[in-house]
Amino acid sequence: MSQVEPREGEMSMRDGYEQSGVAMTCRGFAEYGKMFGLTMDHLLDGEVLDVAAGASSFIAESGEHGLQAIAIDPRYGQKPDLLTVEAAEEIASSTAKLAGLADRYDWSYYGDLERHRAGRAASLAKFAADYRKPDSRERYLAGALPELPVKSGRFATVICSHFLFLYGEQFDAAFHEAAVRELMRVCRPGGRVLIYPLVTLQFQLYPELDQLLAAVKQAGGRYSLEETGLPFIPGSTHLLRIIT
C-alpha cells in the first residue's frame, strides 16, 4: 500500500474541480519552493527542468536568481500573444470555479481568492515578458510527456507540477508510468524528480499510485512521499520525490 491514505470523509467531498482538457498553469518561484520543498542549495546543485510548465514564471524568476533552468510544454509552439491570451482566460476561468469551491481549499498560503488570482496574473506577466525575449527558445522547449526533447541524465532536478496524477482520469496508468520513467531518464544519476500533487481533480489520491511506485522501484529509483508546504487542493498533503 502507498504511504499516503485518504483521511476519513475525503472521498465524500463535492464533485471536485471541473476541467475540460489540461489547464495552463501560472505559478511563481515562491510557490514552487513551497510545493516541492526546494531550497537555493537544491536549485544551485545543477540544471533544473520544469515539465508541463505552462505559463508559470519559475523559469523567468530562476534566471533572475542566476539559476540554470528550462521548461518544456506542448504550448510553447504557440506565438507569445496567443499563449498569453489563453493563460489569461484560464486565470479568469479557474478563479470563477474556485469561488464556488472556496471552502474546500486551504488558503493558508494565498490568503484569499483575490490574492490567489493576483498571484496568477503576476506570474503570467513575468512569464510573458521572458517568453517574448529573443533567446526564449533556449529556455522554453515545445514538447510533451512521455517523450521529452532533451538528452538523458542532463538535469539535477526535474519537477512536474499540477499535471501528472491531477489528470488521472484523462491519462491512464500506462501513460503515467511511461511519463515518470521519462522524467527519470532525463534526470542525472543521484538527481531528484519531484511531482505534486498526488490527488486527482476529484480530490482523491491517484488510484494507481501503488502500481506506479512499484514501477519506479523496478526502474532503479528510490522514492518517498513527503509533506508539501502548500497543501492548497483538498487532500494534497504530499509530493512524490524520486532519487534516480
N, C-alpha and C positions, 0 to 999 in steps of 0.2 A: 504493500500500500504506500501511497505518497505520504510525505511528511506533513502536508497541509490538509486538514479535514474541514469540510464546511461546518460552521457553527450552527447550533440549533436555530431553526427558523430561517436560515439563509436561503433555502430553496423556495420559500413561500413569499418572497418579495414580489412587487408588482412586475408587470410583464417584461421589464428590462428596458434597455435603451434601443429604440428602433433605428435601424440604419440599413439603407439600401446601398450595396457596394461598399467599397473601402473609403472611409473618410480621410481627408487630408489633414494631418495633424499640424498644429502650430504650437510648439512648446519651446521654452527658453533654456539657457545654460543652467540656471539655478535649479530648475525643475528636474533636469537630467541628473544633477548631483543628488537631489533628494530621492528620486525614484530608485537610482541604482547604487546609492551609497558611494558615489565617486568622489575622490579627493584629487587635489592637484598632483600628488605623488603618483596616483594611478594614471592620470592623463599625461604626465610627463614621461611615463615609462616607455612610450613608443607611439606609433601612429594609431589613430582611432578611426573606426569605421562605424557610421550610423546608417543602419539599413531600414528601408521604408520610412525615410526621414520626413517626407512631405515638405511642408513649408516652415519647418522648425528652424530656429535661429542658432541651434547648437554649433553648427559649423562656423557661422559668421562670428559668434562670440568666442569660439575656440581660437580663431585667428587673432582676435584682439588680445588674448592671453598668451600668444606666442606658441600655441599648440599645433601639432600636425594632425589634421582630421579631415576626412572626406565623407560625403554622403552618397547613398545610392537610392534611387526611387524611380519607378517607371514613368512618372510625370515629368521628369527632367528633360524629356524630349520636347516639351511644350515651350512656346515663347514666353518670356517673362510676364507680359501683360495678361495673357490667358491664364497662366498658372496663378498669378496673384488674385485675379478676379474669382477664380474657383475657390481659393483658400478663404477669401473674404466672405464668400457666400456660405462656406462651410461653418465659419465662425458664427454667423448670424443664425444658421440652422441649428447648430449644436447648442447655442445659448437658449434658443426657444425651447428645445427639447429638455434641456437641463432644468429650466424653470418649472416644468411640470413634475420633475423628479427630485427637486432640490432637497427634500427632507431625507432622501435615501443616501445622499453623498456626505463625505467627510470634508468639511470646509475649513479644517484647522490650518491648512497651508494657505489657501486662497483668500479666506475671509468671507467672501460672499460672491454672488453670481456676477455682479458688475466688475469686481476686481479680477475675477476669472476671465471675463470677456476682454477686459482691458489688457490683461497679460497676453492673451492670444493675439490681439491686434498689434501689440508692441513686438512680439516675436515675429509676426508676419512682416512688419515693416523692416526689421533688421535683416531677415532672410531676403526679402525682395531687393534691398539695396545691394546685398552681397551677390545675389544671383545675377544681377544686371552688369556686374563688373566684367571687363573683357577677359579676365583669366578664370572666370567662374567655372568653365567646363573642366578645369583641373580639380575642382573640389566637389562638383555635383555631377555624378555619372548616371546616365539613364540605364536602368537595369532592374531586374526583379528576381526574387526568390522563386524557384530553388536553384537558379543558376546565376551567379554574380560575375560581372565582367572584371574581376581582379585575380591576381595570381595567388597561389596557395601560400599560407604561412606569412602573409605580409603584415598583419595588424597585431598589436599588443592587446588591444581591447576592441571587441565587436559588440555593439549594442543594437537592440531592436525593441522599440517602444510602441505599444498600442497597435500591434498588427497580429503577430503570432498569438495563438490562444484566444485572443479577443474575438477574432472572426472564425472561431472553431466550427460554427455551423455552415460557413461558406467554403471553408477549406478543410478537406478530410485529413484523417490521420496519416495517410501516406504522404501528403503534401507537407505536413508538419515535420515528419521525420526527415524527409529529404531536405527541407529548409534548414533544420537545425544542424544536420550533417554538413550542409554548405557553409553555415556560419562557422562551424568548427574548422572546416577546410581552410578558410581564409585567415584564421587566427594562428598566430605563431605558436610553436610548442611552449607550453607553460603560460600562455596568454589566457585571457578571460573572455567568455561570451556571456552577456547579460541580457536577459529577456524579462520584460514586465509589461502588463500584469499577467497573472496566471488564470484569470477568470474570463468568461465569455461575456458578450453583450447582454446576456440574460442573468448576469451577476452570479454565475455558477462556476465552480472550479472546473477547468478544462477536463472533460471526462476521460480523455485518452492520455492523461499525464503520466500514469504509471508505465504504460507501454512506451511512451517516448523516452522516459528516463532510462528504461532498460536498453533502448537503442543507443542512447548517449554512452552508457557504460560499455556496451558492446563495441562502440567505435573508439574506445580508449579514453573517453572523457571522465573526469571526476566532477560530480555535481553536488550542489547544495541548494536548498530552498531557504532563503534568508529574508528577514523582515525588511520591508521597504520604509523609507522615511516619508512616503507620500501615498498613503492608503486612501486615495480620493474615491475611486469607484467602490461600490459596495462589495466587500469580500476580498478586495485587492491588497491583502496584507503582506504578500510575499513576492519575491522575484526569484528567477532561476539563474544561478551562477554555475557556469561550466568552466573548468580548468582543462585546457587541451594538452 
